[in-house]
Amino acid sequence: WFEIARLVQICIVSRPEDINTLAKEAIKEIFRYFDKKPIWLNSPKMPITSTLVRKAIAESKDISDFLPAKVLRLIRENNLYSKVEL
């Protein structure tokens, strides 16, 4: 993931109840090796998690209400998350 971090701008979506000061400090420590810092985005609590999305895709469940059509198409075209171990 270091190569990815060098090539793109990393954005971290956090909700106040989900990330503590220790975790933020650990992330800052990791990113001190790069020329750029992650962008922190605040988000309201969502009724679904990435784990649930991956599991639903692996189980061939309909998740079209939770993802933009283009994202869902990309996932299906590239057969992403079809065999996810959780």
Phi, psi and omega in degrees: 000348178296321179296319178298315181297329178287329187269335186232168173270119180276130174245134179245120179267120180233153173244144185310323183279352187263339185230133181257173183299320180299317179295317178298320179295322178296318178295318177300320179297317179299316185279356178291346178277353181250161179283349182230159181254155177291153174266124180268126179244133176267143183219145175289159178300128181258151181282006181215153179244165178297326178298316178295322178297311180300318180295316180298319178296314180299329180265010179057034177273155179284121178236021184298339178284347186251345182232146173299148183305319181295322179292315180298318178298316179299317179298314181292316181296329182259007178052043180279145175064013182289334179230069183268133173260121183250000000 
